[in-house]
């Protein structure tokens, strides 16, 4: 059986198609899972937001769609300046932590930290509500 040979041109086309699939899935995720303020935005507006998020994730060294998606979700949760927010210095420190060589891993680590942070905020709010009752 002859070996399958994929050319650089074919590989580039596959990667471009995969990225377009990622963008379409992110539009759906932002509308259906994140919700407001994305619910009623046009596809073009959402794609622009996604592209900006990808560009910013790339500025930290990210290279894969998973990291891009996590970065965009963090943008949507924490705001457009979350990575430079002086009130959340641990975010910038994590993104810039060169002891973790792979930027995609830094973003995954940060996403886990953000999830923990948000869950603690939820717990704090629940405790305040109970003590007020």
C-alpha positions in Angstrom: 0.0 0.0 0.0 1.4 3.4 -0.9 2.2 5.9 1.8 0.0 8.9 2.2 1.8 12.2 1.6 0.3 15.4 2.8 1.8 18.5 1.3 2.5 21.8 3.1 -0.2 23.4 1.1 -2.7 20.7 2.1 -1.7 21.0 5.7 -2.2 24.8 5.6 -5.6 24.3 4.1 -6.6 21.8 6.8 -5.4 24.2 9.6 -7.4 27.1 8.0 -10.5 25.0 7.9 -10.0 23.8 11.5 -9.6 27.5 12.6 -12.8 28.5 10.8 -14.7 25.6 12.6 -13.2 26.9 15.9 -14.5 30.4 15.1 -18.0 29.1 14.3 -18.0 27.0 17.6 -16.9 30.1 19.6 -19.8 32.2 18.1 -22.2 29.5 19.2 -20.5 29.2 22.7 -20.6 32.9 23.3 -24.3 33.2 22.4 -25.6 30.1 24.1 -23.3 29.5 27.1 -21.9 32.9 28.0 -25.1 34.7 27.0 -25.4 38.4 27.5 -23.9 40.6 26.1 -23.3 38.2 23.1 -26.8 36.9 22.6 -28.0 39.6 20.1 -24.7 40.5 18.5 -24.2 39.9 14.8 -22.0 37.1 13.6 -19.5 39.7 12.2 -19.3 41.4 15.6 -18.7 38.1 17.4 -16.1 37.0 14.9 -14.3 40.3 15.3 -14.4 39.8 19.1 -13.1 36.3 18.7 -10.3 37.4 16.3 -9.2 40.1 18.8 -9.1 37.5 21.6 -7.0 35.1 19.4 -4.7 38.0 18.6 -4.2 38.8 22.3 -3.8 35.1 23.2 -1.1 34.9 20.5 0.7 37.9 22.0 1.2 35.7 25.1 2.5 32.9 22.8 -0.6 30.8 22.5 -0.7 28.6 19.4 -3.7 26.3 19.7 -7.5 26.7 19.4 -8.0 25.3 22.9 -5.9 28.1 24.5 -7.5 30.7 22.2 -11.0 29.6 23.4 -10.1 29.6 27.0 -8.6 33.1 26.6 -11.7 34.4 24.9 -13.9 32.9 27.7 -11.8 34.7 30.3 -12.1 37.9 28.3 -15.9 37.5 28.4 -15.9 36.7 32.2 -13.4 39.2 33.5 -13.5 42.0 30.9 -11.4 43.2 28.0 -8.5 44.3 30.2 -8.5 41.3 32.5 -4.9 40.5 31.6 -3.6 43.9 32.7 -6.1 44.6 35.6 -4.2 46.0 38.6 -6.9 44.4 40.9 -6.1 41.0 39.6 -2.3 40.9 39.4 -2.1 37.1 39.5 -3.6 37.0 36.0 -0.8 38.9 34.4 1.8 37.1 36.5 0.5 33.7 35.4 0.4 34.7 31.7 4.0 35.9 32.0 5.3 33.0 34.0 8.2 31.8 31.9 8.9 28.9 34.2 6.0 27.3 32.3 7.5 27.1 28.9 4.4 26.4 26.9 2.1 29.4 26.6 -0.9 27.1 25.9 -0.2 25.5 29.3 0.0 28.9 31.0 -3.4 29.8 29.6 -4.8 26.5 30.7 -3.4 27.0 34.2 -4.8 30.5 34.3 -8.3 29.2 33.2 -8.2 26.8 36.2 -7.2 29.6 38.5 -10.0 31.8 37.2 -12.5 29.1 37.7 -11.4 28.6 41.3 -11.4 32.4 41.9 -15.0 32.7 40.5 -16.2 29.7 42.5 -14.9 31.4 45.7 -16.7 34.6 44.8 -19.9 32.6 44.4 -19.3 31.0 47.8 -18.6 34.4 49.4 -21.9 35.8 48.0 -23.9 32.8 49.2 -22.5 33.2 52.7 -23.3 36.9 52.7 -26.8 36.2 51.6 -27.3 33.6 54.3 -26.0 35.9 57.0 -28.3 38.7 55.9 -31.4 36.4 56.2 
